[in-house]
Amino acid sequence: MKKRYILACSGLLATQVAHAQSSVTLYGILDAGFQYTNNVANGGSLIRQTSGNLNGSRFGFRGNEDLGGGLSAQFVLEGGFGLNNGKSAQDGRLFGRQAWVGLNSDKYGRISLGRQYDAFTDTLIPLSATSLDFADTAFAHPFDNDDMIHSFRLSNTAKYVSPVYHGLKLEAQYAFSNSTDFAVNRAYSVGLAYSGGPLSAGIAYFQLNGTQNTTINSPGTVDINESQANNTAGFVLGADVQRVAGAGVNYDFGKAKVGFVYTHTQFEGSTSFGSQGGTVRFDNFELNGRYYVLPQLAIGAEYVFTDGHVNKTATFGSSPKWNQIGLQTVYYLSKRTDLYVEGVYQHVSGRGFTAFVYNSGGASSTSNQVVGIAGMRVHF
């Protein structure tokens, strides 16, 4: 009897240990508020209740199973939705934000397969005012031409993330076209990040082939309305080849953090802005900073200068330039809940161009646009 009791206890203990080695976490962000835009295309102002002013509202599952020997199986399933209407985002996908599974080795790094962010996104966004814990969507560069917010994802993707070695971490990603035309509607990227003490830095490159033709939506790696800069300013920045390169640096002073990010974007073989198969280019220069006035009160700011280069046409000038300023105040009610107020001003110069703050509700009828938002955000 005593022997059977010991065996039963041993079995129960083994079950508990095995359970402790595996975990599934439910997480998410709920972000809703009000937005004011001073000028949209019809010349009037716009007031609306919105979802995802800073971070897109989402829910997700994150799993990890310890396989022993420093090896683990991991997965992420993450879906987006509008908190103001309850509708699914990302074209109605159940897990449109992320859906991947992979193997992680403490010694060799992680390989994952599925719908994921590219290495450019992972490397440079944490250094920008568009980082998840700063302003994200609200401080996007004009048209989000360089994909510096968490709105662009790649399906059919294989991705490698190295372990951190002397502060350095390497990422590489390849997204398959999943069609007989292997070279069209595919993407690849590489990024190198460094973090040591108060200093963080990164450099990355991204290339996407074939966003010009809207018929390539399926079964390829990207959808045309998720491609960088597409359908965010009243036109589609499609291209035969899309290239983005960038670098950034942050320095943490304790209560304050400052950063600089530079990106260069090229849309080659583009017909945007009246171009006839030419190249449309954007150079983005961003300064950002954040300061904690109190442990529960943070203020932040961003300035972006974007130098555009397009082929001169009867409608558009050849050298548009954007100046954008963003200001933010966040009050933390707790570690999970905060209230925020934010404002963005944009001015564009160049014949034929009008201002268009990202996610403002519509392009301005003039060269200026102002957007103000206030809302509440809950992490769970």
Buried (B, 14 or more C-beta within 10 A) or exposed (E): EEEEEEEEEEEEEEEEEEEEEEEEEEEBBBBBBEBBBBBBEEEEEBEEEBBBBBBBBBBBBBBBBBEEEEBBBBBBBBBBBBBBEEEBBBEEBEBBBBBBEBBBBEEEBBEBBBBBBBBBBBBBBBBBBBBBEBBBBBBBBBBBBBBBBBBBBBBBBBBBBBBBEEEBBBBBBBBBBBBEEEEBBBBBBBBBBBBEEEEBBBBBBBBBBBBBEEEBBEEBBBBBEBBBBBEBBEBBBBBBBBBBBBBBBBBBEEEEBBBBBBBBBBBBBBBBBBBEEBBBBBBBBBBBBBBBEEEEEBBBBBBBBBBBBBBBBEEBBEEBBBBBBBBBBBEBEEEEBBBBBBBBBBBBEBEBBBBBBBBBBBBBBEBBBBBBBBBBBBBE
